[in-house]
Amino acid sequence: MSADWRQSLAQGARDVDALVARGLVQPDQAAALGAVVDRYQLLVSDYYLGLIDPDDPDCPIRRQALPDVAELVDRAGERADPIGDAAHAPTPILVRRYPDRALLFPTFRCPMFCRYCFRKVALNERPIRLRQELDRAVTWLAGEPAIHEVILTGGDPLMLSDERLDEVLTALRTVPHLRRLRIHTRFPVTLPMRITPALAERLAAHRPLYLVTHFNHPRELTPQAREAVRLLVDAGVTVLEQAVLLKGVNADAGVLAELFETLVDWQVRPYYLHHPDLTVGTQHLRVSLDEGLALVQQLRGRLTGLAWPTYVLDIPGGLGKVPVDSGYVQREAPGVWRLQSPLSPKAVRYVDPAGPAAHRPDVGATPLPGAADQPGAR
């Protein structure tokens, strides 16, 4: 790819005035949307802005990328840290919620600030000091032999230069009990020109390494994105896919089928379909568990198993992911669910904020009595 990703990022939008100048926002909307951007940052690359249909107010790309006044509405049960990162951080750039794996945050910078992001509050925090923190993180990992996998996330790890990213991966490879590395990135979606032959070769040198990307809608499956994926696959990098189920974006069986089947044709394996987290300012993008289960039912028998992701919900508070269509998730009443943690005996009652019981005062997730934590189960 000839276009430089940094140029596309620099020519993108960081404020509402830039959206007005491109004709994506009307001038009379600017003040209201400016209040949204004051709370949750805006950043969209020139490339990704070009995927928006300016004549469609319900464009699925627009809904993911551009601010919405609904983000200012505070809803009961929503959280700044919906999956409990902060409570499970042994160092400033590590999180460990599972016994055998850990998250590493080399940066909180991103090529786009997705409006549904479950770390949208963390994006406003001070930058990570990677040079000061990496040695400390590697030392801690070396003392935890049960950890076999490290997942680079953020932010987006590919915001680092090729050289700096290689340094991080090389440092992690000094830990003898780390068997796998994983990188979560949205660059193939939002700035695919970031993926070059040189980068693909650097990543392949650290195999087994898995790159998990994040397409949400078929409109993102552009020729540029396909070329980025081809470079990774041809270099020997295993590419997986995770999507978030979003109202007005992909909460449709036909859309999901097209998305996942096309990705399988690209040799990308669908991995997770995430139910929306209880993130602040995201109610307008949230579907109910009942709606999600109905969509999954419609896809049964329609999709090859190669294109079938696991539909999961991350239990609020850091209690782990659970398959929604399993015994870990049980209906207690319309819109009220019991979520059983896979990490401990603890269970929570989940009042679906998009379900029929959303008016209840205990909307969101609350611990159920009688189940103590299991020490060391994170």
Protein Blocks (a to p, Z undefined) as FASTA:
>chain_A
ZZdfklmmmmmcfbfklmmmnopacfklmmmmmmmmmmmccdddfklmmmpcfklmkbfk
lmmmpccfklmpccehiafblnommmmcfbfkbccfbfkbccddfbfcdfbdcfkbcklm
mmmmccddfklmmmmmmmmmmmmmkbmbdcddedjfklpcfklmmmmmmmmmmpmklmbd
cdddfklmmmmmlpcfklmmmmmmmcccddddddfbfklmcfklmmmmmmmmmnopacdd
dddddehilmcfklmmmmmmmmmmnopacfbdcdddfbehilmmpccfklmmmmmmmmgo
kacfklmccdddddehhiapadfbbckbccfbghiacdddfkbmbdcddddfkbmklmpm
kgcjdddehiacdehiZZ
